[in-house]
């Protein structure tokens, strides 16, 4: 058993059953109240990613995949920022249905949404220039079953769905920069660490969130 397996206790947050139940509830709330639900890591996390894309002058028609899209709110913000080639995937049927309802409400019929397990992606899920992960890798690492193999499979899947030289923007609250680099270095190069909010305790500063940009090795 390696260091990360010892540190991460298995959790229901790593199971499909938990997310199916959560998004079924969010879907019902949306139908009744029109609320989209939680924004993982807050609005600043979305602003941070979009700011980087604009800084790099990524073409607005770049193909973008949002992994574990949940309610699809990140895709809404990307669309509002002018990006036109957007796809969101989630292994929860209820999450995809919720995000479809939200896209309809927002008038964004061009955003593609589909049920996919990123650990076993379909053949058609490929060729993306940009993949965004905002907490999905974190959830995978909390799965109670064979988590070390799932981590390796996740990296392989990303390598498969991205085109050569494509970019991965990953946000995590469980992993440090060094730990993420170790997980992804076989197939990805670290390009940049994005600034995130810091906290101070006992006279020491640290970050509760890590946001990195990787580029796939060609």
C-alpha atoms as a printed R data frame, in Angstrom:
    type eleno elety resid chain resno       x      y       z
1   ATOM     1    CA   UNK     A     1   0.000  0.000   0.000
2   ATOM     2    CA   UNK     A     2   1.489  3.337  -0.992
3   ATOM     3    CA   UNK     A     3   1.544  6.604   0.927
4   ATOM     4    CA   UNK     A     4  -1.580  8.141  -0.605
5   ATOM     5    CA   UNK     A     5  -3.686  5.038  -0.043
6   ATOM     6    CA   UNK     A     6  -2.733  5.141   3.615
7   ATOM     7    CA   UNK     A     7  -3.555  8.840   3.905
8   ATOM     8    CA   UNK     A     8  -6.906  8.858   2.064
9   ATOM     9    CA   UNK     A     9  -9.627  7.036   3.945
10  ATOM    10    CA   UNK     A    10 -12.229  5.465   1.612
11  ATOM    11    CA   UNK     A    11 -15.392  7.548   1.522
12  ATOM    12    CA   UNK     A    12 -18.878  7.497   0.059
13  ATOM    13    CA   UNK     A    13 -17.704 10.573  -1.871
14  ATOM    14    CA   UNK     A    14 -15.771  8.141  -4.041
15  ATOM    15    CA   UNK     A    15 -18.797  6.050  -5.010
16  ATOM    16    CA   UNK     A    16 -21.197  6.381  -7.914
17  ATOM    17    CA   UNK     A    17 -24.115  5.642  -5.594
18  ATOM    18    CA   UNK     A    18 -23.400  8.771  -3.565
19  ATOM    19    CA   UNK     A    19 -23.307 11.033  -6.605
20  ATOM    20    CA   UNK     A    20 -26.394  9.457  -8.174
21  ATOM    21    CA   UNK     A    21 -28.307 10.209  -4.981
22  ATOM    22    CA   UNK     A    22 -26.874 13.721  -4.679
23  ATOM    23    CA   UNK     A    23 -27.686 14.684  -8.255
24  ATOM    24    CA   UNK     A    24 -31.133 13.133  -8.131
25  ATOM    25    CA   UNK     A    25 -31.783 15.475  -5.217
26  ATOM    26    CA   UNK     A    26 -30.259 18.446  -7.060
27  ATOM    27    CA   UNK     A    27 -32.303 17.636 -10.152
28  ATOM    28    CA   UNK     A    28 -35.495 17.649  -8.112
29  ATOM    29    CA   UNK     A    29 -34.499 20.929  -6.451
30  ATOM    30    CA   UNK     A    30 -33.839 22.477  -9.857
31  ATOM    31    CA   UNK     A    31 -37.254 21.419 -11.127
32  ATOM    32    CA   UNK     A    32 -38.932 22.852  -8.034
33  ATOM    33    CA   UNK     A    33 -36.827 25.948  -7.315
34  ATOM    34    CA   UNK     A    34 -34.613 26.568 -10.345
35  ATOM    35    CA   UNK     A    35 -31.416 26.304  -8.278
36  ATOM    36    CA   UNK     A    36 -28.379 24.740  -9.962
37  ATOM    37    CA   UNK     A    37 -26.724 23.417  -6.819
38  ATOM    38    CA   UNK     A    38 -23.174 23.551  -5.500
39  ATOM    39    CA   UNK     A    39 -20.217 25.068  -7.346
40  ATOM    40    CA   UNK     A    40 -17.187 22.970  -6.504
41  ATOM    41    CA   UNK     A    41 -14.361 25.134  -5.100
42  ATOM    42    CA   UNK     A    42 -16.537 28.239  -5.563
43  ATOM    43    CA   UNK     A    43 -16.897 30.776  -8.344
44  ATOM    44    CA   UNK     A    44 -13.261 31.853  -8.053
45  ATOM    45    CA   UNK     A    45 -12.174 28.414  -9.258
46  ATOM    46    CA   UNK     A    46 -14.066 28.933 -12.528
47  ATOM    47    CA   UNK     A    47 -12.766 32.470 -12.954
48  ATOM    48    CA   UNK     A    48  -9.205 31.211 -12.436
49  ATOM    49    CA   UNK     A    49  -9.495 28.637 -15.216
50  ATOM    50    CA   UNK     A    50 -11.159 30.972 -17.688
51  ATOM    51    CA   UNK     A    51  -8.578 33.654 -16.946
52  ATOM    52    CA   UNK     A    52  -5.794 31.216 -17.852
53  ATOM    53    CA   UNK     A    53  -7.487 30.209 -21.114
54  ATOM    54    CA   UNK     A    54  -7.853 33.849 -22.114
55  ATOM    55    CA   UNK     A    55  -4.274 34.664 -21.101
56  ATOM    56    CA   UNK     A    56  -3.053 31.883 -23.383
57  ATOM    57    CA   UNK     A    57  -5.313 33.209 -26.156
58  ATOM    58    CA   UNK     A    58  -6.891 29.804 -26.612
59  ATOM    59    CA   UNK     A    59  -9.154 29.971 -29.680
60  ATOM    60    CA   UNK     A    60 -12.815 30.199 -28.746
61  ATOM    61    CA   UNK     A    61 -13.532 27.122 -30.868
62  ATOM    62    CA   UNK     A    62 -10.999 24.983 -28.981
63  ATOM    63    CA   UNK     A    63 -12.511 21.637 -28.011
64  ATOM    64    CA   UNK     A    64 -12.983 21.592 -24.230
65  ATOM    65    CA   UNK     A    65 -13.959 18.573 -22.112
66  ATOM    66    CA   UNK     A    66 -15.291 19.111 -18.584
67  ATOM    67    CA   UNK     A    67 -14.666 15.855 -16.697
68  ATOM    68    CA   UNK     A    68 -17.233 15.089 -14.018
69  ATOM    69    CA   UNK     A    69 -19.305 18.053 -15.112
70  ATOM    70    CA   UNK     A    70 -21.950 17.652 -12.391
71  ATOM    71    CA   UNK     A    71 -24.463 20.464 -12.819
72  ATOM    72    CA   UNK     A    72 -22.522 21.893 -15.775
73  ATOM    73    CA   UNK     A    73 -22.137 25.370 -14.265
74  ATOM    74    CA   UNK     A    74 -18.503 25.585 -15.416
75  ATOM    75    CA   UNK     A    75 -19.644 24.937 -18.987
76  ATOM    76    CA   UNK     A    76 -22.205 27.738 -18.641
77  ATOM    77    CA   UNK     A    77 -19.451 30.161 -17.621
78  ATOM    78    CA   UNK     A    78 -17.199 28.995 -20.459
79  ATOM    79    CA   UNK     A    79 -20.033 29.495 -22.934
80  ATOM    80    CA   UNK     A    80 -20.746 32.970 -21.565
81  ATOM    81    CA   UNK     A    81 -17.043 33.737 -22.069
82  ATOM    82    CA   UNK     A    82 -17.387 32.889 -25.766
83  ATOM    83    CA   UNK     A    83 -16.207 29.283 -25.974
84  ATOM    84    CA   UNK     A    84 -18.258 27.347 -28.477
85  ATOM    85    CA   UNK     A    85 -16.957 23.764 -28.609
86  ATOM    86    CA   UNK     A    86 -17.859 22.459 -25.172
87  ATOM    87    CA   UNK     A    87 -18.513 18.938 -23.919
88  ATOM    88    CA   UNK     A    88 -19.361 17.785 -20.418
89  ATOM    89    CA   UNK     A    89 -19.300 14.182 -19.192
90  ATOM    90    CA   UNK     A    90 -20.351 12.554 -15.946
91  ATOM    91    CA   UNK     A    91 -20.960  8.956 -14.927
92  ATOM    92    CA   UNK     A    92 -24.161  9.961 -13.129
93  ATOM    93    CA   UNK     A    93 -27.234  9.964 -15.357
94  ATOM    94    CA   UNK     A    94 -28.939 12.400 -12.982
95  ATOM    95    CA   UNK     A    95 -26.003 14.825 -13.204
96  ATOM    96    CA   UNK     A    96 -26.171 14.831 -16.992
97  ATOM    97    CA   UNK     A    97 -29.936 15.330 -16.925
98  ATOM    98    CA   UNK     A    98 -29.524 18.216 -14.487
99  ATOM    99    CA   UNK     A    99 -26.859 19.868 -16.625
100 ATOM   100    CA   UNK     A   100 -29.036 19.448 -19.739
101 ATOM   101    CA   UNK     A   101 -31.906 21.192 -17.966
102 ATOM   102    CA   UNK     A   102 -29.602 24.016 -16.923
103 ATOM   103    CA   UNK     A   103 -28.272 24.420 -20.480
104 ATOM   104    CA   UNK     A   104 -31.837 24.622 -21.749
105 ATOM   105    CA   UNK     A   105 -32.650 27.294 -19.174
106 ATOM   106    CA   UNK     A   106 -29.501 29.254 -20.117
107 ATOM   107    CA   UNK     A   107 -30.203 28.971 -23.857
108 ATOM   108    CA   UNK     A   108 -27.060 26.955 -24.608
109 ATOM   109    CA   UNK     A   109 -28.191 24.094 -26.862
110 ATOM   110    CA   UNK     A   110 -24.753 23.773 -28.494
111 ATOM   111    CA   UNK     A   111 -23.121 22.451 -25.293
112 ATOM   112    CA   UNK     A   112 -22.733 18.673 -25.617
113 ATOM   113    CA   UNK     A   113 -23.471 16.521 -22.574
114 ATOM   114    CA   UNK     A   114 -23.176 12.767 -22.251
115 ATOM   115    CA   UNK     A   115 -22.987  9.959 -19.724
116 ATOM   116    CA   UNK     A   116 -19.399  8.684 -19.588
117 ATOM   117    CA   UNK     A   117 -17.166  6.992 -17.047
118 ATOM   118    CA   UNK     A   118 -13.806  8.691 -17.520
119 ATOM   119    CA   UNK     A   119 -12.066  5.530 -16.310
120 ATOM   120    CA   UNK     A   120 -13.561  3.679 -19.284
121 ATOM   121    CA   UNK     A   121 -14.290  6.315 -21.943
122 ATOM   122    CA   UNK     A   122 -16.061  5.468 -25.175
123 ATOM   123    CA   UNK     A   123 -14.096  5.471 -28.417
124 ATOM   124    CA   UNK     A   124 -15.800  8.669 -29.536
125 ATOM   125    CA   UNK     A   125 -14.514 10.627 -26.555
126 ATOM   126    CA   UNK     A   126 -11.197 11.766 -28.007
127 ATOM   127    CA   UNK     A   127  -9.302 14.565 -29.712
128 ATOM   128    CA   UNK     A   128  -9.874 17.287 -27.116
129 ATOM   129    CA   UNK     A   129  -7.510 20.238 -26.904
130 ATOM   130    CA   UNK     A   130  -8.351 21.021 -23.274
131 ATOM   131    CA   UNK     A   131  -9.570 18.840 -20.405
132 ATOM   132    CA   UNK     A   132 -10.742 20.380 -17.149
133 ATOM   133    CA   UNK     A   133 -10.981 18.475 -13.864
134 ATOM   134    CA   UNK     A   134 -12.373 20.330 -10.874
135 ATOM   135    CA   UNK     A   135 -12.532 17.740  -8.083
136 ATOM   136    CA   UNK     A   136 -13.130 14.572 -10.109
137 ATOM   137    CA   UNK     A   137  -9.675 13.122  -9.490
138 ATOM   138    CA   UNK     A   138 -10.200 13.894  -5.802
139 ATOM   139    CA   UNK     A   139 -13.418 11.861  -5.783
140 ATOM   140    CA   UNK     A   140 -11.844  8.960  -7.662
141 ATOM   141    CA   UNK     A   141  -9.100  8.801  -5.036
142 ATOM   142    CA   UNK     A   142 -11.720  8.290  -2.311
143 ATOM   143    CA   UNK     A   143 -13.152  5.184  -3.975
144 ATOM   144    CA   UNK     A   144 -12.982  2.214  -1.598
145 ATOM   145    CA   UNK     A   145 -12.090 -0.329  -4.288
146 ATOM   146    CA   UNK     A   146  -8.635 -0.699  -5.880
147 ATOM   147    CA   UNK     A   147  -7.918  3.018  -5.762
148 ATOM   148    CA   UNK     A   148  -4.269  2.751  -6.867
149 ATOM   149    CA   UNK     A   149  -5.317  1.117 -10.136
150 ATOM   150    CA   UNK     A   150  -8.085  3.680 -10.625
151 ATOM   151    CA   UNK     A   151  -5.570  6.525 -10.284
152 ATOM   152    CA   UNK     A   152  -3.356  4.963 -12.946
153 ATOM   153    CA   UNK     A   153  -6.332  4.327 -15.213
154 ATOM   154    CA   UNK     A   154  -7.449  7.940 -14.850
155 ATOM   155    CA   UNK     A   155  -4.108  9.224 -16.158
156 ATOM   156    CA   UNK     A   156  -4.232  6.733 -19.051
157 ATOM   157    CA   UNK     A   157  -7.771  7.815 -19.906
158 ATOM   158    CA   UNK     A   158  -6.802 11.486 -19.962
159 ATOM   159    CA   UNK     A   159  -3.918 10.696 -22.260
160 ATOM   160    CA   UNK     A   160  -6.374  8.931 -24.537
161 ATOM   161    CA   UNK     A   161  -9.079 11.599 -24.715
162 ATOM   162    CA   UNK     A   162  -6.642 14.499 -25.202
163 ATOM   163    CA   UNK     A   163  -4.985 15.146 -28.531
164 ATOM   164    CA   UNK     A   164  -1.158 15.185 -28.567
165 ATOM   165    CA   UNK     A   165   0.032 18.343 -26.848
166 ATOM   166    CA   UNK     A   166  -3.363 18.945 -25.270
167 ATOM   167    CA   UNK     A   167  -3.800 20.665 -21.921
168 ATOM   168    CA   UNK     A   168  -5.124 19.412 -18.574
169 ATOM   169    CA   UNK     A   169  -6.326 21.981 -16.037
170 ATOM   170    CA   UNK     A   170  -6.806 20.244 -12.704
171 ATOM   171    CA   UNK     A   171  -8.051 21.639  -9.397
172 ATOM   172    CA   UNK     A   172  -7.683 19.582  -6.222
173 ATOM   173    CA   UNK     A   173  -8.203 19.998  -2.495
174 ATOM   174    CA   UNK     A   174  -6.591 16.666  -1.573
175 ATOM   175    CA   UNK     A   175  -3.304 16.808  -3.460
176 ATOM   176    CA   UNK     A   176  -0.293 19.103  -3.326
177 ATOM   177    CA   UNK     A   177   1.604 20.292  -6.362
178 ATOM   178    CA   UNK     A   178   4.383 17.765  -5.768
179 ATOM   179    CA   UNK     A   179   1.972 14.890  -5.322
180 ATOM   180    CA   UNK     A   180   0.028 15.695  -8.482
181 ATOM   181    CA   UNK     A   181   3.262 16.024 -10.415
182 ATOM   182    CA   UNK     A   182   4.267 12.554  -9.262
183 ATOM   183    CA   UNK     A   183   0.916 11.110 -10.350
184 ATOM   184    CA   UNK     A   184   0.914 12.673 -13.821
185 ATOM   185    CA   UNK     A   185   4.587 13.008 -14.775
186 ATOM   186    CA   UNK     A   186   4.755  9.807 -16.820
187 ATOM   187    CA   UNK     A   187   2.402 11.191 -19.476
188 ATOM   188    CA   UNK     A   188   2.223 14.930 -18.746
189 ATOM   189    CA   UNK     A   189   4.524 17.923 -18.326
190 ATOM   190    CA   UNK     A   190   3.791 20.569 -15.706
191 ATOM   191    CA   UNK     A   191   3.407 23.989 -17.324
192 ATOM   192    CA   UNK     A   192   2.133 26.230 -14.577
193 ATOM   193    CA   UNK     A   193   0.716 26.435 -11.077
194 ATOM   194    CA   UNK     A   194  -2.268 28.769 -10.887
195 ATOM   195    CA   UNK     A   195  -2.632 31.053  -7.852
196 ATOM   196    CA   UNK     A   196  -5.205 29.910  -5.317
197 ATOM   197    CA   UNK     A   197  -6.430 31.376  -2.010
198 ATOM   198    CA   UNK     A   198  -4.100 30.766   0.934
199 ATOM   199    CA   UNK     A   199  -4.732 30.374   4.631
200 ATOM   200    CA   UNK     A   200  -2.539 31.118   7.617
201 ATOM   201    CA   UNK     A   201  -2.359 29.054  10.799
202 ATOM   202    CA   UNK     A   202   0.238 29.085  13.519
203 ATOM   203    CA   UNK     A   203   2.315 31.633  11.636
204 ATOM   204    CA   UNK     A   204   2.585 29.415   8.553
205 ATOM   205    CA   UNK     A   205   0.885 30.027   5.225
206 ATOM   206    CA   UNK     A   206  -0.455 27.307   3.003
207 ATOM   207    CA   UNK     A   207  -3.014 26.595   0.302
208 ATOM   208    CA   UNK     A   208  -6.094 24.453   0.722
209 ATOM   209    CA   UNK     A   209  -6.548 24.162  -3.047
210 ATOM   210    CA   UNK     A   210  -4.038 23.255  -5.751
211 ATOM   211    CA   UNK     A   211  -4.609 24.248  -9.380
212 ATOM   212    CA   UNK     A   212  -2.156 23.076 -12.052
213 ATOM   213    CA   UNK     A   213  -1.858 23.142 -15.823
214 ATOM   214    CA   UNK     A   214  -0.305 20.106 -17.489
215 ATOM   215    CA   UNK     A   215   0.477 19.484 -21.146
216 ATOM   216    CA   UNK     A   216   0.323 16.001 -22.606
217 ATOM   217    CA   UNK     A   217   3.623 14.602 -23.772
218 ATOM   218    CA   UNK     A   218   3.626 14.021 -27.521
